[in-house]
Amino acid sequence: MVRAIKGTLVECEPSIKSIIISIDSENNNYIIEDLDENHLVVKDNMVAQLKIELESRLKENVPEYEDDSASDADVK
């Protein structure tokens, strides 16, 4: 019997894809198929949870950027 799984196509940079693969490797709950360097098919019902986990990982690894463009507005 054939079993179909509903999925969502995710397009991202290779660096983000490697983080998603790392998250999935812990318990294989997210990725259905790894298509190429920029595309993955993710379980449709797990997309929101994956976004939360990805944002958490990015906050751990990427320093926050403060937009100080307003303070440079008066520089001529």
CHARMM-style PDB file with segment names, atoms N, HN, CA, C and O in Angstrom:
ATOM      1  N   MET     1       0.840  -1.184   0.000  1.00  0.00      PROA
ATOM      2  CA  MET     1       0.000   0.000   0.000  1.00  0.00      PROA
ATOM      3  C   MET     1       0.879   1.240   0.000  1.00  0.00      PROA
ATOM      4  O   MET     1       1.856   1.325   0.744  1.00  0.00      PROA
ATOM      5  N   VAL     2       0.523   2.189  -0.836  1.00  0.00      PROA
ATOM      6  HN  VAL     2      -0.271   2.119  -1.441  1.00  0.00      PROA
ATOM      7  CA  VAL     2       1.247   3.449  -0.947  1.00  0.00      PROA
ATOM      8  C   VAL     2       0.697   4.427   0.084  1.00  0.00      PROA
ATOM      9  O   VAL     2      -0.512   4.526   0.296  1.00  0.00      PROA
ATOM     10  N   ARG     3       1.615   5.141   0.715  1.00  0.00      PROA
ATOM     11  HN  ARG     3       2.597   5.061   0.543  1.00  0.00      PROA
ATOM     12  CA  ARG     3       1.216   6.114   1.722  1.00  0.00      PROA
ATOM     13  C   ARG     3       1.738   7.485   1.309  1.00  0.00      PROA
ATOM     14  O   ARG     3       2.933   7.639   1.056  1.00  0.00      PROA
ATOM     15  N   ALA     4       0.875   8.466   1.240  1.00  0.00      PROA
ATOM     16  HN  ALA     4      -0.096   8.342   1.445  1.00  0.00      PROA
ATOM     17  CA  ALA     4       1.262   9.830   0.856  1.00  0.00      PROA
ATOM     18  C   ALA     4       1.366  10.700   2.100  1.00  0.00      PROA
ATOM     19  O   ALA     4       0.584  10.579   3.043  1.00  0.00      PROA
ATOM     20  N   ILE     5       2.356  11.578   2.068  1.00  0.00      PROA
ATOM     21  HN  ILE     5       2.992  11.676   1.302  1.00  0.00      PROA
ATOM     22  CA  ILE     5       2.558  12.528   3.160  1.00  0.00      PROA
ATOM     23  C   ILE     5       2.473  13.926   2.563  1.00  0.00      PROA
ATOM     24  O   ILE     5       3.185  14.240   1.609  1.00  0.00      PROA
ATOM     25  N   LYS     6       1.611  14.760   3.116  1.00  0.00      PROA
ATOM     26  HN  LYS     6       1.032  14.505   3.891  1.00  0.00      PROA
ATOM     27  CA  LYS     6       1.468  16.136   2.635  1.00  0.00      PROA
ATOM     28  C   LYS     6       2.689  16.934   3.073  1.00  0.00      PROA
ATOM     29  O   LYS     6       3.086  16.897   4.238  1.00  0.00      PROA
ATOM     30  N   GLY     7       3.281  17.660   2.120  1.00  0.00      PROA
ATOM     31  HN  GLY     7       2.959  17.690   1.174  1.00  0.00      PROA
ATOM     32  CA  GLY     7       4.484  18.410   2.423  1.00  0.00      PROA
ATOM     33  C   GLY     7       4.446  19.820   1.890  1.00  0.00      PROA
ATOM     34  O   GLY     7       3.594  20.177   1.075  1.00  0.00      PROA
ATOM     35  N   THR     8       5.392  20.621   2.367  1.00  0.00      PROA
ATOM     36  HN  THR     8       6.084  20.332   3.029  1.00  0.00      PROA
ATOM     37  CA  THR     8       5.559  22.006   1.954  1.00  0.00      PROA
ATOM     38  C   THR     8       6.972  22.164   1.408  1.00  0.00      PROA
ATOM     39  O   THR     8       7.943  21.738   2.032  1.00  0.00      PROA
ATOM     40  N   LEU     9       7.074  22.786   0.226  1.00  0.00      PROA
ATOM     41  HN  LEU     9       6.285  23.132  -0.281  1.00  0.00      PROA
ATOM     42  CA  LEU     9       8.382  23.053  -0.362  1.00  0.00      PROA
ATOM     43  C   LEU     9       9.015  24.242   0.347  1.00  0.00      PROA
ATOM     44  O   LEU     9       8.411  25.310   0.448  1.00  0.00      PROA
ATOM     45  N   VAL    10      10.231  24.048   0.835  1.00  0.00      PROA
ATOM     46  HN  VAL    10      10.721  23.181   0.753  1.00  0.00      PROA
ATOM     47  CA  VAL    10      10.970  25.105   1.526  1.00  0.00      PROA
ATOM     48  C   VAL    10      12.174  25.469   0.670  1.00  0.00      PROA
ATOM     49  O   VAL    10      12.971  24.608   0.298  1.00  0.00      PROA
ATOM     50  N   GLU    11      12.297  26.762   0.361  1.00  0.00      PROA
ATOM     51  HN  GLU    11      11.650  27.462   0.663  1.00  0.00      PROA
ATOM     52  CA  GLU    11      13.453  27.271  -0.371  1.00  0.00      PROA
ATOM     53  C   GLU    11      14.251  28.150   0.587  1.00  0.00      PROA
ATOM     54  O   GLU    11      13.704  29.066   1.201  1.00  0.00      PROA
ATOM     55  N   CYS    12      15.550  27.867   0.711  1.00  0.00      PROA
ATOM     56  HN  CYS    12      15.994  27.123   0.212  1.00  0.00      PROA
ATOM     57  CA  CYS    12      16.371  28.629   1.654  1.00  0.00      PROA
ATOM     58  C   CYS    12      17.828  28.598   1.212  1.00  0.00      PROA
ATOM     59  O   CYS    12      18.207  27.845   0.314  1.00  0.00      PROA
ATOM     60  N   GLU    13      18.620  29.416   1.848  1.00  0.00      PROA
ATOM     61  HN  GLU    13      18.313  30.027   2.578  1.00  0.00      PROA
ATOM     62  CA  GLU    13      20.061  29.438   1.623  1.00  0.00      PROA
ATOM     63  C   GLU    13      20.672  28.137   2.141  1.00  0.00      PROA
ATOM     64  O   GLU    13      20.136  27.535   3.073  1.00  0.00      PROA
ATOM     65  N   PRO    14      21.778  27.696   1.555  1.00  0.00      PROA
ATOM     66  CA  PRO    14      22.418  26.465   2.029  1.00  0.00      PROA
ATOM     67  C   PRO    14      22.780  26.490   3.523  1.00  0.00      PROA
ATOM     68  O   PRO    14      22.730  25.455   4.187  1.00  0.00      PROA
ATOM     69  N   SER    15      23.141  27.655   4.045  1.00  0.00      PROA
ATOM     70  HN  SER    15      23.182  28.496   3.506  1.00  0.00      PROA
ATOM     71  CA  SER    15      23.482  27.734   5.469  1.00  0.00      PROA
ATOM     72  C   SER    15      22.263  27.470   6.355  1.00  0.00      PROA
ATOM     73  O   SER    15      22.372  26.791   7.377  1.00  0.00      PROA
ATOM     74  N   ILE    16      21.113  27.999   5.969  1.00  0.00      PROA
ATOM     75  HN  ILE    16      21.024  28.550   5.139  1.00  0.00      PROA
ATOM     76  CA  ILE    16      19.876  27.763   6.716  1.00  0.00      PROA
ATOM     77  C   ILE    16      19.446  26.314   6.553  1.00  0.00      PROA
ATOM     78  O   ILE    16      18.972  25.690   7.502  1.00  0.00      PROA
ATOM     79  N   LYS    17      19.613  25.783   5.352  1.00  0.00      PROA
ATOM     80  HN  LYS    17      19.998  26.290   4.581  1.00  0.00      PROA
ATOM     81  CA  LYS    17      19.261  24.381   5.108  1.00  0.00      PROA
ATOM     82  C   LYS    17      20.068  23.459   6.008  1.00  0.00      PROA
ATOM     83  O   LYS    17      19.531  22.478   6.523  1.00  0.00      PROA
ATOM     84  N   SER    18      21.349  23.757   6.207  1.00  0.00      PROA
ATOM     85  HN  SER    18      21.785  24.555   5.789  1.00  0.00      PROA
ATOM     86  CA  SER    18      22.169  22.905   7.079  1.00  0.00      PROA
ATOM     87  C   SER    18      21.677  22.947   8.520  1.00  0.00      PROA
ATOM     88  O   SER    18      21.756  21.942   9.227  1.00  0.00      PROA
ATOM     89  N   ILE    19      21.171  24.088   8.965  1.00  0.00      PROA
ATOM     90  HN  ILE    19      21.107  24.905   8.392  1.00  0.00      PROA
ATOM     91  CA  ILE    19      20.600  24.175  10.315  1.00  0.00      PROA
ATOM     92  C   ILE    19      19.322  23.349  10.386  1.00  0.00      PROA
ATOM     93  O   ILE    19      19.096  22.645  11.370  1.00  0.00      PROA
ATOM     94  N   ILE    20      18.480  23.426   9.353  1.00  0.00      PROA
ATOM     95  HN  ILE    20      18.663  23.998   8.553  1.00  0.00      PROA
ATOM     96  CA  ILE    20      17.246  22.640   9.329  1.00  0.00      PROA
ATOM     97  C   ILE    20      17.570  21.153   9.343  1.00  0.00      PROA
ATOM     98  O   ILE    20      16.910  20.386  10.044  1.00  0.00      PROA
ATOM     99  N   ILE    21      18.569  20.736   8.584  1.00  0.00      PROA
ATOM    100  HN  ILE    21      19.105  21.360   8.014  1.00  0.00      PROA
ATOM    101  CA  ILE    21      18.973  19.328   8.574  1.00  0.00      PROA
ATOM    102  C   ILE    21      19.480  18.913   9.947  1.00  0.00      PROA
ATOM    103  O   ILE    21      19.212  17.800  10.400  1.00  0.00      PROA
ATOM    104  N   SER    22      20.206  19.795  10.606  1.00  0.00      PROA
ATOM    105  HN  SER    22      20.425  20.699  10.238  1.00  0.00      PROA
ATOM    106  CA  SER    22      20.684  19.512  11.957  1.00  0.00      PROA
ATOM    107  C   SER    22      19.518  19.337  12.930  1.00  0.00      PROA
ATOM    108  O   SER    22      19.531  18.421  13.752  1.00  0.00      PROA
ATOM    109  N   ILE    23      18.528  20.196  12.845  1.00  0.00      PROA
ATOM    110  HN  ILE    23      18.518  20.941  12.177  1.00  0.00      PROA
ATOM    111  CA  ILE    23      17.340  20.090  13.695  1.00  0.00      PROA
ATOM    112  C   ILE    23      16.629  18.766  13.425  1.00  0.00      PROA
ATOM    113  O   ILE    23      16.218  18.075  14.357  1.00  0.00      PROA
ATOM    114  N   ASP    24      16.489  18.418  12.153  1.00  0.00      PROA
ATOM    115  HN  ASP    24      16.823  18.979  11.396  1.00  0.00      PROA
ATOM    116  CA  ASP    24      15.793  17.186  11.777  1.00  0.00      PROA
ATOM    117  C   ASP    24      16.561  15.940  12.192  1.00  0.00      PROA
ATOM    118  O   ASP    24      15.950  14.914  12.494  1.00  0.00      PROA
ATOM    119  N   SER    25      17.870  16.009  12.212  1.00  0.00      PROA
ATOM    120  HN  SER    25      18.366  16.842  11.967  1.00  0.00      PROA
ATOM    121  CA  SER    25      18.674  14.829  12.524  1.00  0.00      PROA
ATOM    122  C   SER    25      18.478  14.343  13.960  1.00  0.00      PROA
ATOM    123  O   SER    25      18.785  13.193  14.273  1.00  0.00      PROA
ATOM    124  N   GLU    26      17.971  15.208  14.826  1.00  0.00      PROA
ATOM    125  HN  GLU    26      17.721  16.143  14.572  1.00  0.00      PROA
ATOM    126  CA  GLU    26      17.750  14.813  16.219  1.00  0.00      PROA
ATOM    127  C   GLU    26      16.663  13.754  16.355  1.00  0.00      PROA
ATOM    128  O   GLU    26      16.789  12.839  17.169  1.00  0.00      PROA
ATOM    129  N   ASN    27      15.576  13.870  15.551  1.00  0.00      PROA
ATOM    130  HN  ASN    27      15.473  14.613  14.890  1.00  0.00      PROA
ATOM    131  CA  ASN    27      14.500  12.876  15.656  1.00  0.00      PROA
ATOM    132  C   ASN    27      13.726  12.651  14.350  1.00  0.00      PROA
ATOM    133  O   ASN    27      12.693  11.981  14.358  1.00  0.00      PROA
ATOM    134  N   ASN    28      14.207  13.194  13.243  1.00  0.00      PROA
ATOM    135  HN  ASN    28      15.046  13.738  13.236  1.00  0.00      PROA
ATOM    136  CA  ASN    28      13.610  12.980  11.914  1.00  0.00      PROA
ATOM    137  C   ASN    28      12.117  13.270  11.859  1.00  0.00      PROA
ATOM    138  O   ASN    28      11.353  12.479  11.306  1.00  0.00      PROA
ATOM    139  N   ASN    29      11.694  14.395  12.426  1.00  0.00      PROA
ATOM    140  HN  ASN    29      12.315  15.037  12.876  1.00  0.00      PROA
ATOM    141  CA  ASN    29      10.283  14.769  12.447  1.00  0.00      PROA
ATOM    142  C   ASN    29       9.884  15.763  11.369  1.00  0.00      PROA
ATOM    143  O   ASN    29       8.691  16.014  11.192  1.00  0.00      PROA
ATOM    144  N   TYR    30      10.825  16.333  10.650  1.00  0.00      PROA
ATOM    145  HN  TYR    30      11.793  16.129  10.794  1.00  0.00      PROA
ATOM    146  CA  TYR    30      10.498  17.461   9.787  1.00  0.00      PROA
ATOM    147  C   TYR    30      10.650  17.189   8.289  1.00  0.00      PROA
ATOM    148  O   TYR    30       9.704  17.408   7.532  1.00  0.00      PROA
ATOM    149  N   ILE    31      11.802  16.724   7.851  1.00  0.00      PROA
ATOM    150  HN  ILE    31      12.570  16.546   8.466  1.00  0.00      PROA
ATOM    151  CA  ILE    31      12.121  16.621   6.427  1.00  0.00      PROA
ATOM    152  C   ILE    31      11.547  15.347   5.819  1.00  0.00      PROA
ATOM    153  O   ILE    31      11.738  14.245   6.333  1.00  0.00      PROA
ATOM    154  N   ILE    32      10.833  15.535   4.700  1.00  0.00      PROA
ATOM    155  HN  ILE    32      10.678  16.430   4.282  1.00  0.00      PROA
ATOM    156  CA  ILE    32      10.368  14.393   3.908  1.00  0.00      PROA
ATOM    157  C   ILE    32      11.422  14.057   2.858  1.00  0.00      PROA
ATOM    158  O   ILE    32      11.784  12.895   2.675  1.00  0.00      PROA
ATOM    159  N   GLU    33      11.912  15.100   2.163  1.00  0.00      PROA
ATOM    160  HN  GLU    33      11.618  16.044   2.311  1.00  0.00      PROA
ATOM    161  CA  GLU    33      12.877  14.876   1.081  1.00  0.00      PROA
ATOM    162  C   GLU    33      13.822  16.065   0.964  1.00  0.00      PROA
ATOM    163  O   GLU    33      13.395  17.219   1.018  1.00  0.00      PROA
ATOM    164  N   ASP    34      15.098  15.775   0.806  1.00  0.00      PROA
ATOM    165  HN  ASP    34      15.445  14.838   0.762  1.00  0.00      PROA
ATOM    166  CA  ASP    34      16.132  16.766   0.549  1.00  0.00      PROA
ATOM    167  C   ASP    34      16.320  16.808  -0.968  1.00  0.00      PROA
ATOM    168  O   ASP    34      16.858  15.865  -1.548  1.00  0.00      PROA
ATOM    169  N   LEU    35      15.883  17.892  -1.617  1.00  0.00      PROA
ATOM    170  HN  LEU    35      15.447  18.659  -1.146  1.00  0.00      PROA
ATOM    171  CA  LEU    35      15.855  17.941  -3.077  1.00  0.00      PROA
ATOM    172  C   LEU    35      17.170  18.392  -3.700  1.00  0.00      PROA
ATOM    173  O   LEU    35      17.707  17.705  -4.570  1.00  0.00      PROA
ATOM    174  N   ASP    36      17.690  19.523  -3.272  1.00  0.00      PROA
ATOM    175  HN  ASP    36      17.254  20.081  -2.565  1.00  0.00      PROA
ATOM    176  CA  ASP    36      18.963  20.034  -3.780  1.00  0.00      PROA
ATOM    177  C   ASP    36      19.535  20.992  -2.746  1.00  0.00      PROA
ATOM    178  O   ASP    36      19.083  21.011  -1.601  1.00  0.00      PROA
ATOM    179  N   GLU    37      20.523  21.784  -3.138  1.00  0.00      PROA
ATOM    180  HN  GLU    37      20.890  21.769  -4.068  1.00  0.00      PROA
ATOM    181  CA  GLU    37      21.208  22.630  -2.150  1.00  0.00      PROA
ATOM    182  C   GLU    37      20.339  23.744  -1.569  1.00  0.00      PROA
ATOM    183  O   GLU    37      20.680  24.302  -0.527  1.00  0.00      PROA
ATOM    184  N   ASN    38      19.227  24.078  -2.217  1.00  0.00      PROA
ATOM    185  HN  ASN    38      18.949  23.624  -3.064  1.00  0.00      PROA
ATOM    186  CA  ASN    38      18.375  25.163  -1.732  1.00  0.00      PROA
ATOM    187  C   ASN    38      16.942  24.754  -1.424  1.00  0.00      PROA
ATOM    188  O   ASN    38      16.150  25.599  -1.008  1.00  0.00      PROA
ATOM    189  N   HSD    39      16.583  23.489  -1.612  1.00  0.00      PROA
ATOM    190  HN  HSD    39      17.227  22.803  -1.949  1.00  0.00      PROA
ATOM    191  CA  HSD    39      15.185  23.080  -1.481  1.00  0.00      PROA
ATOM    192  C   HSD    39      15.023  21.818  -0.636  1.00  0.00      PROA
ATOM    193  O   HSD    39      15.805  20.872  -0.735  1.00  0.00      PROA
ATOM    194  N   LEU    40      13.993  21.837   0.187  1.00  0.00      PROA
ATOM    195  HN  LEU    40      13.358  22.606   0.267  1.00  0.00      PROA
ATOM    196  CA  LEU    40      13.595  20.696   1.016  1.00  0.00      PROA
ATOM    197  C   LEU    40      12.084  20.567   0.946  1.00  0.00      PROA
ATOM    198  O   LEU    40      11.383  21.555   0.730  1.00  0.00      PROA
ATOM    199  N   VAL    41      11.579  19.352   1.127  1.00  0.00      PROA
ATOM    200  HN  VAL    41      12.149  18.549   1.302  1.00  0.00      PROA
ATOM    201  CA  VAL    41      10.152  19.167   1.333  1.00  0.00      PROA
ATOM    202  C   VAL    41       9.995  18.792   2.808  1.00  0.00      PROA
ATOM    203  O   VAL    41      10.584  17.823   3.286  1.00  0.00      PROA
ATOM    204  N   VAL    42       9.187  19.583   3.514  1.00  0.00      PROA
ATOM    205  HN  VAL    42       8.709  20.371   3.126  1.00  0.00      PROA
ATOM    206  CA  VAL    42       8.991  19.435   4.954  1.00  0.00      PROA
ATOM    207  C   VAL    42       7.549  19.021   5.205  1.00  0.00      PROA
ATOM    208  O   VAL    42       6.641  19.445   4.491  1.00  0.00      PROA
ATOM    209  N   LYS    43       7.342  18.193   6.220  1.00  0.00      PROA
ATOM    210  HN  LYS    43       8.079  17.848   6.800  1.00  0.00      PROA
ATOM    211  CA  LYS    43       5.988  17.784   6.588  1.00  0.00      PROA
ATOM    212  C   LYS    43       5.141  19.022   6.842  1.00  0.00      PROA
ATOM    213  O   LYS    43       5.517  19.906   7.612  1.00  0.00      PROA
ATOM    214  N   ASP    44       3.987  19.067   6.179  1.00  0.00      PROA
ATOM    215  HN  ASP    44       3.681  18.349   5.553  1.00  0.00      PROA
ATOM    216  CA  ASP    44       3.119  20.234   6.223  1.00  0.00      PROA
ATOM    217  C   ASP    44       2.699  20.604   7.643  1.00  0.00      PROA
ATOM    218  O   ASP    44       2.642  21.783   7.992  1.00  0.00      PROA
ATOM    219  N   ASN    45       2.410  19.603   8.449  1.00  0.00      PROA
ATOM    220  HN  ASN    45       2.457  18.646   8.166  1.00  0.00      PROA
ATOM    221  CA  ASN    45       1.934  19.873   9.812  1.00  0.00      PROA
ATOM    222  C   ASN    45       3.065  20.234  10.776  1.00  0.00      PROA
ATOM    223  O   ASN    45       2.802  20.515  11.946  1.00  0.00      PROA
ATOM    224  N   MET    46       4.309  20.231  10.314  1.00  0.00      PROA
ATOM    225  HN  MET    46       4.522  20.003   9.364  1.00  0.00      PROA
ATOM    226  CA  MET    46       5.444  20.537  11.182  1.00  0.00      PROA
ATOM    227  C   MET    46       6.137  21.856  10.821  1.00  0.00      PROA
ATOM    228  O   MET    46       7.135  22.217  11.445  1.00  0.00      PROA
ATOM    229  N   VAL    47       5.621  22.572   9.828  1.00  0.00      PROA
ATOM    230  HN  VAL    47       4.810  22.279   9.321  1.00  0.00      PROA
ATOM    231  CA  VAL    47       6.278  23.802   9.362  1.00  0.00      PROA
ATOM    232  C   VAL    47       6.344  24.847  10.479  1.00  0.00      PROA
ATOM    233  O   VAL    47       7.397  25.446  10.697  1.00  0.00      PROA
ATOM    234  N   ALA    48       5.258  25.069  11.173  1.00  0.00      PROA
ATOM    235  HN  ALA    48       4.402  24.583  10.996  1.00  0.00      PROA
ATOM    236  CA  ALA    48       5.244  26.089  12.240  1.00  0.00      PROA
ATOM    237  C   ALA    48       6.235  25.736  13.345  1.00  0.00      PROA
ATOM    238  O   ALA    48       6.958  26.608  13.829  1.00  0.00      PROA
ATOM    239  N   GLN    49       6.276  24.473  13.746  1.00  0.00      PROA
ATOM    240  HN  GLN    49       5.689  23.765  13.352  1.00  0.00      PROA
ATOM    241  CA  GLN    49       7.205  24.039  14.791  1.00  0.00      PROA
ATOM    242  C   GLN    49       8.657  24.184  14.313  1.00  0.00      PROA
ATOM    243  O   GLN    49       9.532  24.574  15.086  1.00  0.00      PROA
ATOM    244  N   LEU    50       8.905  23.869  13.044  1.00  0.00      PROA
ATOM    245  HN  LEU    50       8.194  23.552  12.416  1.00  0.00      PROA
ATOM    246  CA  LEU    50      10.246  24.016  12.493  1.00  0.00      PROA
ATOM    247  C   LEU    50      10.678  25.482  12.487  1.00  0.00      PROA
ATOM    248  O   LEU    50      11.833  25.784  12.789  1.00  0.00      PROA
ATOM    249  N   LYS    51       9.769  26.392  12.147  1.00  0.00      PROA
ATOM    250  HN  LYS    51       8.831  26.146  11.901  1.00  0.00      PROA
ATOM    251  CA  LYS    51      10.087  27.827  12.170  1.00  0.00      PROA
ATOM    252  C   LYS    51      10.490  28.273  13.571  1.00  0.00      PROA
ATOM    253  O   LYS    51      11.452  29.024  13.734  1.00  0.00      PROA
ATOM    254  N   ILE    52       9.760  27.813  14.573  1.00  0.00      PROA
ATOM    255  HN  ILE    52       8.979  27.203  14.440  1.00  0.00      PROA
ATOM    256  CA  ILE    52      10.071  28.175  15.963  1.00  0.00      PROA
ATOM    257  C   ILE    52      11.450  27.660  16.345  1.00  0.00      PROA
ATOM    258  O   ILE    52      12.252  28.393  16.925  1.00  0.00      PROA
ATOM    259  N   GLU    53      11.729  26.405  16.022  1.00  0.00      PROA
ATOM    260  HN  GLU    53      11.078  25.810  15.551  1.00  0.00      PROA
ATOM    261  CA  GLU    53      13.021  25.804  16.352  1.00  0.00      PROA
ATOM    262  C   GLU    53      14.153  26.503  15.592  1.00  0.00      PROA
ATOM    263  O   GLU    53      15.222  26.739  16.155  1.00  0.00      PROA
ATOM    264  N   LEU    54      13.926  26.831  14.327  1.00  0.00      PROA
ATOM    265  HN  LEU    54      13.057  26.639  13.869  1.00  0.00      PROA
ATOM    266  CA  LEU    54      14.938  27.515  13.532  1.00  0.00      PROA
ATOM    267  C   LEU    54      15.232  28.909  14.091  1.00  0.00      PROA
ATOM    268  O   LEU    54      16.395  29.299  14.195  1.00  0.00      PROA
ATOM    269  N   GLU    55      14.197  29.656  14.448  1.00  0.00      PROA
ATOM    270  HN  GLU    55      13.252  29.339  14.363  1.00  0.00      PROA
ATOM    271  CA  GLU    55      14.400  30.986  15.043  1.00  0.00      PROA
ATOM    272  C   GLU    55      15.186  30.889  16.348  1.00  0.00      PROA
ATOM    273  O   GLU    55      16.036  31.733  16.631  1.00  0.00      PROA
ATOM    274  N   SER    56      14.901  29.870  17.131  1.00  0.00      PROA
ATOM    275  HN  SER    56      14.210  29.184  16.901  1.00  0.00      PROA
ATOM    276  CA  SER    56      15.624  29.659  18.379  1.00  0.00      PROA
ATOM    277  C   SER    56      17.105  29.404  18.109  1.00  0.00      PROA
ATOM    278  O   SER    56      17.969  29.980  18.772  1.00  0.00      PROA
ATOM    279  N   ARG    57      17.396  28.544  17.138  1.00  0.00      PROA
ATOM    280  HN  ARG    57      16.695  28.077  16.599  1.00  0.00      PROA
ATOM    281  CA  ARG    57      18.797  28.255  16.796  1.00  0.00      PROA
ATOM    282  C   ARG    57      19.503  29.489  16.252  1.00  0.00      PROA
ATOM    283  O   ARG    57      20.670  29.728  16.564  1.00  0.00      PROA
ATOM    284  N   LEU    58      18.806  30.266  15.446  1.00  0.00      PROA
ATOM    285  HN  LEU    58      17.859  30.071  15.193  1.00  0.00      PROA
ATOM    286  CA  LEU    58      19.426  31.466  14.891  1.00  0.00      PROA
ATOM    287  C   LEU    58      19.726  32.487  15.977  1.00  0.00      PROA
ATOM    288  O   LEU    58      20.757  33.157  15.921  1.00  0.00      PROA
ATOM    289  N   LYS    59      18.844  32.621  16.967  1.00  0.00      PROA
ATOM    290  HN  LYS    59      18.006  32.077  17.013  1.00  0.00      PROA
ATOM    291  CA  LYS    59      19.090  33.547  18.075  1.00  0.00      PROA
ATOM    292  C   LYS    59      20.311  33.123  18.880  1.00  0.00      PROA
ATOM    293  O   LYS    59      21.046  33.969  19.389  1.00  0.00      PROA
ATOM    294  N   GLU    60      20.531  31.812  18.996  1.00  0.00      PROA
ATOM    295  HN  GLU    60      19.934  31.125  18.582  1.00  0.00      PROA
ATOM    296  CA  GLU    60      21.694  31.298  19.728  1.00  0.00      PROA
ATOM    297  C   GLU    60      22.992  31.593  18.988  1.00  0.00      PROA
ATOM    298  O   GLU    60      24.016  31.878  19.610  1.00  0.00      PROA
ATOM    299  N   ASN    61      22.950  31.524  17.662  1.00  0.00      PROA
ATOM    300  HN  ASN    61      22.118  31.293  17.157  1.00  0.00      PROA
ATOM    301  CA  ASN    61      24.175  31.560  16.869  1.00  0.00      PROA
ATOM    302  C   ASN    61      24.467  32.877  16.174  1.00  0.00      PROA
ATOM    303  O   ASN    61      25.612  33.127  15.797  1.00  0.00      PROA
ATOM    304  N   VAL    62      23.468  33.724  15.995  1.00  0.00      PROA
ATOM    305  HN  VAL    62      22.538  33.521  16.302  1.00  0.00      PROA
ATOM    306  CA  VAL    62      23.655  34.972  15.271  1.00  0.00      PROA
ATOM    307  C   VAL    62      23.444  36.142  16.224  1.00  0.00      PROA
ATOM    308  O   VAL    62      22.390  36.248  16.850  1.00  0.00      PROA
ATOM    309  N   PRO    63      24.437  37.023  16.340  1.00  0.00      PROA
ATOM    310  CA  PRO    63      24.252  38.177  17.224  1.00  0.00      PROA
ATOM    311  C   PRO    63      23.173  39.107  16.686  1.00  0.00      PROA
ATOM    312  O   PRO    63      22.980  39.214  15.475  1.00  0.00      PROA
ATOM    313  N   GLU    64      22.482  39.769  17.586  1.00  0.00      PROA
ATOM    314  HN  GLU    64      22.640  39.682  18.570  1.00  0.00      PROA
ATOM    315  CA  GLU    64      21.417  40.697  17.194  1.00  0.00      PROA
ATOM    316  C   GLU    64      22.039  41.920  16.556  1.00  0.00      PROA
ATOM    317  O   GLU    64      23.082  42.408  16.992  1.00  0.00      PROA
ATOM    318  N   TYR    65      21.384  42.406  15.521  1.00  0.00      PROA
ATOM    319  HN  TYR    65      20.537  42.009  15.167  1.00  0.00      PROA
ATOM    320  CA  TYR    65      21.841  43.589  14.810  1.00  0.00      PROA
ATOM    321  C   TYR    65      20.917  44.736  15.161  1.00  0.00      PROA
ATOM    322  O   TYR    65      19.703  44.649  14.980  1.00  0.00      PROA
ATOM    323  N   GLU    66      21.501  45.813  15.666  1.00  0.00      PROA
ATOM    324  HN  GLU    66      22.487  45.884  15.814  1.00  0.00      PROA
ATOM    325  CA  GLU    66      20.702  46.989  15.992  1.00  0.00      PROA
ATOM    326  C   GLU    66      20.738  47.942  14.817  1.00  0.00      PROA
ATOM    327  O   GLU    66      21.809  48.274  14.309  1.00  0.00      PROA
ATOM    328  N   ASP    67      19.583  48.378  14.390  1.00  0.00      PROA
ATOM    329  HN  ASP    67      18.713  48.108  14.803  1.00  0.00      PROA
ATOM    330  CA  ASP    67      19.483  49.314  13.272  1.00  0.00      PROA
ATOM    331  C   ASP    67      19.705  50.724  13.801  1.00  0.00      PROA
ATOM    332  O   ASP    67      18.815  51.328  14.399  1.00  0.00      PROA
ATOM    333  N   ASP    68      20.900  51.232  13.570  1.00  0.00      PROA
ATOM    334  HN  ASP    68      21.623  50.741  13.084  1.00  0.00      PROA
ATOM    335  CA  ASP    68      21.222  52.586  14.041  1.00  0.00      PROA
ATOM    336  C   ASP    68      21.269  53.563  12.876  1.00  0.00      PROA
ATOM    337  O   ASP    68      21.958  54.580  12.950  1.00  0.00      PROA
ATOM    338  N   SER    69      20.557  53.272  11.819  1.00  0.00      PROA
ATOM    339  HN  SER    69      19.998  52.446  11.759  1.00  0.00      PROA
ATOM    340  CA  SER    69      20.583  54.153  10.651  1.00  0.00      PROA
ATOM    341  C   SER    69      20.012  55.531  10.980  1.00  0.00      PROA
ATOM    342  O   SER    69      20.400  56.514  10.348  1.00  0.00      PROA
ATOM    343  N   ALA    70      19.119  55.629  11.933  1.00  0.00      PROA
ATOM    344  HN  ALA    70      18.804  54.831  12.446  1.00  0.00      PROA
ATOM    345  CA  ALA    70      18.539  56.923  12.322  1.00  0.00      PROA
ATOM    346  C   ALA    70      19.621  57.830  12.933  1.00  0.00      PROA
ATOM    347  O   ALA    70      19.590  59.047  12.748  1.00  0.00      PROA
ATOM    348  N   SER    71      20.561  57.240  13.651  1.00  0.00      PROA
ATOM    349  HN  SER    71      20.586  56.251  13.802  1.00  0.00      PROA
ATOM    350  CA  SER    71      21.609  58.054  14.275  1.00  0.00      PROA
ATOM    351  C   SER    71      22.588  58.583  13.235  1.00  0.00      PROA
ATOM    352  O   SER    71      23.274  59.574  13.486  1.00  0.00      PROA
ATOM    353  N   ASP    72      22.665  57.935  12.063  1.00  0.00      PROA
ATOM    354  HN  ASP    72      22.107  57.131  11.860  1.00  0.00      PROA
ATOM    355  CA  ASP    72      23.555  58.402  10.995  1.00  0.00      PROA
ATOM    356  C   ASP    72      22.856  59.350  10.044  1.00  0.00      PROA
ATOM    357  O   ASP    72      23.478  59.834   9.099  1.00  0.00      PROA
ATOM    358  N   ALA    73      21.593  59.628  10.264  1.00  0.00      PROA
ATOM    359  HN  ALA    73      21.088  59.235  11.032  1.00  0.00      PROA
ATOM    360  CA  ALA    73      20.823  60.447   9.334  1.00  0.00      PROA
ATOM    361  C   ALA    73      21.359  61.880   9.247  1.00  0.00      PROA
ATOM    362  O   ALA    73      21.249  62.513   8.197  1.00  0.00      PROA
ATOM    363  N   ASP    74      21.938  62.401  10.339  1.00  0.00      PROA
ATOM    364  HN  ASP    74      22.027  61.887  11.192  1.00  0.00      PROA
ATOM    365  CA  ASP    74      22.397  63.775  10.320  1.00  0.00      PROA
ATOM    366  C   ASP    74      23.848  63.904   9.832  1.00  0.00      PROA
ATOM    367  O   ASP    74      24.368  65.017   9.749  1.00  0.00      PROA
ATOM    368  N   VAL    75      24.502  62.788   9.512  1.00  0.00      PROA
ATOM    369  HN  VAL    75      24.080  61.884   9.580  1.00  0.00      PROA
ATOM    370  CA  VAL    75      25.884  62.841   9.021  1.00  0.00      PROA
ATOM    371  C   VAL    75      25.870  63.234   7.551  1.00  0.00      PROA
ATOM    372  O   VAL    75      25.128  62.660   6.754  1.00  0.00      PROA
ATOM    373  N   LYS    76      26.704  64.230   7.192  1.00  0.00      PROA
ATOM    374  HN  LYS    76      27.306  64.697   7.840  1.00  0.00      PROA
ATOM    375  CA  LYS    76      26.736  64.712   5.813  1.00  0.00      PROA
ATOM    376  C   LYS    76      28.083  64.523   5.196  1.00  0.00      PROA
ATOM    377  OT1 LYS    76      28.285  64.876   4.034  1.00  0.00      PROA
TER     378      LYS     76
END
